[in-house]
Amino acid sequence: MKRIPNCATAGGLLALLLLSFPAIAAPCPSSLPGNNGNFTFESWLEPNKSKDANLSHRFGGTITNNGAPSLFIDWPEVGFRGHVPMKETKKVSISAPLGDCEVVDADLWWGDRPTLLPGVKAVRPAGKTFLAELARAARTAVLDLFAKDGKVYSSSVGDLFVPLDDNNPPKQFASFKVEFLSEVAKGDYKLTLILDVVAEQRGFLKGFFAKKTGSEAIVTAVFEDPFVARGFKVVQFSYRKADLDEGKPGYLFQRATLASQTQPPSYRVSRLLFLDGAGRLIGTMPISVIDPQTSTTEAR
């Protein structure tokens, strides 16, 4: 796997928008695109337009494979990792309570297998990593929104490509849309996970797994955040071959409601990890989490 060097030249720069507090003097760029020939990449910040979130902004990143037979992307700074098949696009985004950011150095790795890329640009909180708890300004914004609307809800979405063979690099993939929702209203905290097979692929996947026995997992989602895992009462969920059978929906849908809390809401960013049927880590995506400002929440 190759590493993009730390330079501000075409094909040598990846700038990824993350959260930063307080706001820097220069305006935050709304989009930072690039192209290294094998793939195009873009990081971006925009006002939130999703009906699944009432936070003010969305941060995200996009990779498009321009035709490389195999492409694996790893952005440790943003919790983004995974395959991008030929001529496909992988996009992840999270909702955020503020639109402040700064551009910093961050590694981007790419290639046919996990390998490191040096010195790419990224935007994140000053002096913190992307996955660190956000500064007081973000929590204040969430509290103000909760006081105004009586509820706070966020959404995190991403594309996931799951290898179906043991070739190195893989030649066939299952395509999923992933959505994670986190919300609080009147003290009730709700969490929702959706793993949805891309509709055009359902027939292909049924045929692919027709000769395989058992109910093997096609992909397993693992929560890194202890609050989320405790809310669902389990750390992981698996989408299995049996879920492709006729009469069943083409997605895995899980929802958890936590006991009413007297603590006001807070906001942070964590990761959702993805494993293939053999239990190998094949991808990650960032998720935004609305949770109580306490660590004693119990699920019901």
DANORWO-V543939 format. One record per backbone hydrogen bond with DSSP energy under -1.0 kcal/mol. CO is the residue of the C=O (numbers start at 1). NH is the residue of the N-H. If there is no record, write none. Layout:
# DANORWO-V543939
co = [CO,CO]
nh = [NH,NH]
This chain:
# DANORWO-V543939
co = [2,5,9,12,16,30,32,34,38,39,40,41,42,43,44,46,56,57,58,59,60,61,62,63,64,71,73,74,75,75,80,81,82,85,88,90,91,92,93,94,96,100,104,106,108,109,110,111,120,122,125,129,135,135,136,137,138,139,140,141,142,143,144,145,146,150,152,153,154,155,156,157,158,160,162,172,174,175,176,177,178,179,180,181,182,183,184,185,187,188,189,190,191,192,193,194,195,196,198,199,201,202,203,204,205,209,216,219,220,221,222,225,226,227,228,235,237,239,239,240,241,242,245,250,252,254,256,257,264,266,268,270,271,272,273,274,274,275,276,280,283,284,285,287,289,291,292,298]
nh = [110,7,12,7,123,45,43,41,66,36,64,34,62,32,60,58,48,96,46,94,44,92,42,90,40,84,82,109,78,80,75,284,73,88,65,63,159,61,157,59,57,20,122,120,4,74,2,72,106,104,128,132,138,139,140,141,142,143,144,145,146,147,148,149,150,186,184,54,182,95,180,93,178,176,174,164,162,198,160,196,158,194,156,192,154,190,152,188,261,185,258,183,256,181,254,179,252,177,201,202,205,206,207,208,209,212,241,239,275,237,273,229,230,231,232,223,221,218,219,243,244,245,248,197,195,193,191,300,293,291,289,287,224,285,222,282,283,220,279,276,274,81,272,270,268,266,294,259]
